Each structure stands twice: as structure tokens, then as C-alpha cells.
Amino acid sequence: MKELKRIQNPYNEAKVIDACSVFGMMDQSGKCFSGEGVIRAIANMHDRGNGLGGGFAIYGLYPDLADYFAFHIMYLSVQAKKQTEDYLNKKFAIIQCEEVPTQPTTTINDPPLVWRYFTSCNKPPVKEFIEEEYVISCVMEINTGIDGAFVFSSGKDMAVFKGVGYPEEIAEFFNLKQYMGYLWTAHGRFPTNTPGWWGGAHPFCLLDWTVVHNGELSSYGINRRYLEQFGYKCTMQTDTEVVAYAIDLLIRKHKLPIEIAAKILAPPLWSEIERHPKRERELLKALRQVYGSLLLNGPFTVIIAHHGEMIGLTDRIRLRPLTVGTKNDVLYLSSEESAIRLICPNLDSAWIPMGGEPIIGRLTERQPSSPTAEGVGSSAN
């Protein structure tokens, strides 16, 4: 897009291989809490970013409108807003819409317009209507077909808030202390190979799936081509976007448990596979053969979230840091243990997971929202 020319990385930093900060906090009892602690924790890792991207995902923050899809959309022009709203009015019933509340923040310059729309689908006259597929197709159409419009959040009773700035500055800009949620993730970005711009900040979202990421995916090209076969279109100009779409494909569409999805994204080495018992060895080989193009090659740590679950995962040889902490019902995931202990000094436990081992937090008040696989992965419950 031509508008991106003025919001590319203006500082031209050299690559910093260990940067970016990720943080996640989930009350597994479902109790909602303020984001004040999360904001303090991610700000504690200020030096891992460079001010060119920060953001948060919050779950459970729109309880009064929980039955409606909450679209958060960035606009780079008034014309883009008009075109998008014309499109939304054709495809959805708009229950409520408003500009996302912001406040003047000294360090936030030239922000886009940011609006939110609570919508229900205008179901087309087809026999088999899948609401989630309808929403995804509309998100892809807006992001590829309307110049200057970006749908960056599209789930129910959850939302992403992100932009160009340090995460604590983005929190101030959107006044995030006013919101409550039972699950928060946060990100401080240090863009290296991709642009530092509002749509490219983390988290990345599709439906209620969100991803924050520290690392670099050298497999982006093959991951993207594989996902495009299923109708996904990568438009946010950063490698992390493929992770959100891969998770949606594997878990929502192909109905795989997260423990199995983790073995696709961060599989064991072939030499390690050969040492497994026969049944598990055959499973791991089949996953590599069927889903080899979704292997995430390169160093990474990701925190993946959706309603009812928060998952931490690193690459199989753990080239990016991840620390896990627990206190009563609360699960913490962080790039640095110091950020966790800043807001919870007396943890019940803290540890560093093995590479490729998913750490899974789940709501205890209801059944897991995805199937489970015995003997694979690790749960923080």
C-alpha cells in the first residue's frame, strides 16, 4: 500500500537477534482483573523493544455484547472508513459502533482512525452456513480490497489494541487500565526484517485467536503459500501473521488438539522421532508428511490465546526465551522471569519449559474448548 511508505521503520536499526518481549497472564478460574499488572510487567522489558510496536489482547472485556463479533478496524483515510462501513452494512447487522476511546499521548504521533463495530452476520441463503468462515472471508476481503483499511481484531467478547509505540505507551493511548479481562497477552516489538507500522504491531488476530511472537520465521514463504491454499491472505507484512492463520486452520478447521498442533509447528527432529515408541513415531512421521509446510523454521517464542486457553510454545531447540510461573489459579508466561516477579513476587512455581513443549492454561470452570491428546504436551492446570 502506498500509505505504508510514510510509516516504515524510520530508524533503520541493525538486526537484534534476541529482542521483542512477550507476556501473558490468565486467571484460570475465569475471574476478570485489571490490566495494570500486565502493563507494568511488559514495561519492565522496555529494552527488548524499540518503540515501533506494542499491543495487547484482552479476553472477557465486552460481557454485555458477548454474542456479537467485535471488529476493531484501523483507517488511514476517511474514504477507507466510508468504503468499509458500506461493506459492513451489506454483510452484517451493526448492533453498535463507535470510535475506540483514546487519549492524547506525547509519544504517539499520527495515529490512524481506530473504530470498533459489534456485529451479527447477515446469513446468505445457503444451506450450510458457517459463521466463522463467513467472518474470515469478510476480514480477508476488507484487508485486501479496501486501500487503507485493516481489520486487526475480529472475535467475540475479546479485542486487540495495538500500534506504533512502546507497549506502555499504547496502553496509555487506549487507556487500557479501564478494561477488565480474565486473560491478557502483551507484546513489545523490535521489528527487524519487516516494517514497523500500526497494522504490523502484535498481537495478530483472527476470530478470537491471537498470537504474540518473539523471533524470526525463515519459513514464512512456504508457510504463507500453504495457508493461501485454504483461503487465508497475508496482508500485515510480518511473518507472525502466518502463526495466527495456521492455528485457526489446525485447531478450528481441522479440529486437532493444541498438543498435536504444537507437534506440527515445532516438531521433534527426525533423529528424535526415531527414538519414540512405534505408535507415537508413526504419528509424528505422519504429521511431518501431511503438515510439513506449516513447520515454523527459525527461532521463536509465541503466546497463543483464545477463549478458555492460553498456550506458550518455543521452537524445538529453544532459541528464544520463555519462563512460566503460577500462583494459585493464575498462569504467567513471559520472556523474562523478572517481569513476572515484579507483579507476583511469591510465585508457587516457576520454570523454563523444554523446546517445543506447549504450556497450556485452561479455564477450570468449563470443559476445554478444544480436544486433548493424552501423553502429549504439558498443562499448567
N, C-alpha and C positions, 0 to 999 in steps of 0.2 A: 504494500500500500504506500502511496506517495506520502501520506501523512507521517509515516514512520521515519522519514528522513530526518525530521527535526527532533525525534526522541530516541535516537540510537545512543549507545554508550558514548557520552561526550568526553570521557577521561582516558579512554584507550589503555586501560590497565594491562599489564602483563598477566599471564595466567597465574593464578594462585591455586595450587592443586588441593589444598586442604580446607578451603573456605566454605561458606554457607553454613547457616545454623538451622536446626530443626528442633521443634519442641512439641510435645503432645501431652495432654492431661485429660483423664477420663475418670469420672466417678461411676464405677460400675454398678452402683445401686440406683442410678438414674437421677440422683439429686442434682439440680442445677446450681451453678455457682458463678460468681462474677469472674471476668477475665483479668482482674487486676494482677493476680499472681502470675498468670501466663505472660502478661505483658512485661512484668518485672524479670521473669526468667529469660525471655528471648532478648530483652535489652541487655542482660548480663553477658550475652555473647555478641555484643555490638561489634567487636573487632573481627568477627568472622564475615561480616558484610562490608559493603562499600556505599550503601545508601541508594543503590539503584534497584531495589526491590524488597518489599516487605509485605506480609499478609497474614491473614487469619481465617480459619474456618470454624464455625460455631454450629453446634447441633442442639436443637431444642429451644431455639430462641424465638420462634413465631408460633407459640401454642394456640393462639386464638385464630390462626389462619393455617393450621397444620394440614388441612386437607387439600391445599392448593399449591401448585408449583410456584416457587418464588424465583422469578428471573431477576438477576442483577445484571444490568447492561451498562457498558461504557459507550459514550458517544463522543466522537471527535468533531462533530458538527451538528448544527440544528437540523440540517437536511437529513442526516443519518437518523436522527431521532424520529423525524416525521415518517420516513420510509419504514422504519422498524415498527412504529406504532400502527401504521396502516396494515402491515403484515400481521402483527399480533392480533389485531381486531378481526382479521379474517380467519385466523387459525384457532383463536382462544376466546373464551369469555373472560374479560378482565374484571376481576372482583374488586380490586383496589390497586392504585398505583400512586407513586409519589417519588420525588427526588430523595435519594438517600441522604439523611441528615449529615452534614459535615460542619466543621468549624475552622476558622482561619488558623493555619499552622505555618509558622515562619518559614520552615524549610521545605514546604510542599509548594512547588511552583507549577503553574499552568496545568492544573488537573483537568481531566475530561469531565463531561457531564456524567453523573452516575445516577441511574434510576432503578427502582425496583417495581416489579409487577407481580401481583398474585393472581394466578390464572387457573382456569379449568379448561380441558380440551373440548373443542368443537368436534365431536366424533364424526368422521366421514361415514357415508352409507356403505360400509363394507362389512362382510360377515364376521371376519376375525380382526378385531381392533385391539392392538396392544398399545396401551397408553404410553409406556416408556419409549417404545420405538418411535411413536408419533412425536414426542417431545424432542428426542435426539435428532430426528430428521429436521425439525424446525430450527433447532440450535445450529445445526450444520448449514442450513440454508441462509440464516442470518449472517453467520460468521464468514461465509464465502461469497454471498451475493449482495450484501449491503456494505458499501465502502464506508468505513469509519464507525462501524457498529460492532461490538464484541459482547456476546453473552458469556459471562465468566462465572455464573452460578445459576443452577437450574434444578435444584432439589426441593423437596417439601420439608418445612419446619427446620431449615438449615440455610446457611448462606456463607459466602466468601466475601471478604473485604480485603482489597489489596491495592498496591500502587507503587509508584517510584518514590522511595524514601527508606529510611531505616524502619524496622517494624514498629518501634515505639512511636515514631512519627506518624505512621499510618494509623496506629491505634488512637493517637490524639486527633488526627484529622477526621476519622469516622466516629470519634467519641465512643470507643468500644467498651469503656467501663460501664456504660448504661445497659449493656446486654447481659443476659444470663444464658447459660447452656450447660449441659451435662458432659459435653466433650468439646475440647478446644484443641486445634493444632495451630502452629505458628511457624513462620519462616523468615529468615534474614538472608537476602540473596547477595552473592558476589558473581554477577554474570561474567563469563569468560568467552565462550565461543558464540554466544547468542545475544541479541540486543537487550539492553536494559530499558524496558518500556512498560507502560501500565498493564497491558494485556499479558506481558511475559512474566510478570511477578507471580509468585506462588502464594497460595495453593492453586492447583489446577482442578477443575471440577467438571463432572458430567453426571446429571441427575444428582443423587446425593453422595456420589463417590468423590473424594478429594485426595490429593496427593501433594505432599511437600517432599523435597528432594535435595540432597547434598551429593554432588558427584558429576559425572560426565558419561553419557551413554554413547560409546562409539558405534553401537549397533542401531542408532536412531534410523538410519536409512532403511535397513531391512525390516525393522520393527514397523516403521511407517507404511512401507509398501504392503506388508502383510495385513495390517489393520484396514487399509484402504479397500481391500477386497470385501470387507464386511460393511462398507459404507461410512466409515469414520474418515473425517477430513481434518488434517492437522493445519491449524491456521495461526497459532500463537507464537510461532517462531522460536521455539525452545524444545530441547529434547525431552523434558519432563512430561510434556503433554501426552506422549505415547503411553506412559505408565497408567494414566487415568483411563484411557481407552482400552488398554489391554486388560485391566482389572474388570471393567464393565463387560468386556467380551467373555472372559473366562468364568466369572462368577455369576453375573446376571443372565447372560445369554446361554452359556454352555453349562451353567449350574454346577461348576466344580467348587469344592470347598476351598477355603483360603489356604489351607495347608498344602493342597495339591497345586494351587496356583503359584505358591511360593516356590515349589519344586520346578515349575516351568520358567519363572522369571529368574531365579537364582539356583540353577540345578547343580547337583554334585558333579565333580569332574568324572570323566569316563572311567578313570582308574579307580575312583572311589565307588562308582556304581557296581563295578565288577566284584567288589568285596561284600555286597549286600546279599542276604538270603534270596533264593531264586525268585519267589513271588514278588518281593519288592524290587529286585533287579529288573524283572521283566516290565513292571510298571514304570520305573524310571526310564528305561530304554524307550518304551512306547511314548512317553511324554516328550522325550527329546526328538523323536522321529516325527511326531504329529505337530508339535508346537515349537520346533527348533527356531523358527523365525521370530519368536517372542522372547527368546533368551535376551536378558539385558546384559550386554557386554560392557565392561568398564567398571570403574569404582563407583559405588553408590550406597547411600542410606536413604530409605524412604519411610515416611509415615503415611499409611493409607487409612482413611476413615470413611465410614458411612454410618447410618443409624444403627446403633446397637453394637458396633465393633470399632476398635482402633488397633491397627497392626503395624508393628515395626519390623523392618527387614533390611539387611545389608547384603552386599554382594558376597559370593561364596567364599572369598578369602579375606573379607572384612577390611577393605582398603579405606573405608570411611567409618567414623566413629558412631557408636550408638550405646547409650547407657540406659538401663531400665531401673526404675525404682517403684516401690509400692509402700503405701501407708493406708492401713485399713482397707476401704473399698476403692481407693484412688490408685490408678496406674499412671506412672510418668514415663515418657520416652524423651530422650534428649541427646544432642550432640555432646554435651558436657555434663558430668555429674554435678559440677558446681552450680549450674543453673537450677537443678532440682533441689539441691540442699539449701539454696538461697531462700526458697519459699516453703520448704519442708525439711528442716534440719535433722529431725529424728525419724528417719525412714525405718520401716520394718525390715526392708531388704533392699539391696542394690547390687546389680551385676551387669556384666558385659556379655551379651549373647554370642553364640557361635555364628560364624558367617553362614548366611543362607537359612538360618533358623528363624521362623516367624515368631514374634512375640505378640500374643493376641489377648486383648482385653475385651470382655463381653458384658453386656448388661446382665445382671443376675436376676432381674425381676421378670424376664420373659425368655423364651427359647431363643437360641442363636438364630440370626436371620439368614444364615447360610448353613448348608450341611457340614458335618465334621467328618474327619478321617482319623480313625484310631491309629495311634502309633506314629503319626507324622506331625512334626511341629511341636510347639510349646505354647501352653496357655498361662496367662498371668493370673487367672482366677484362683 
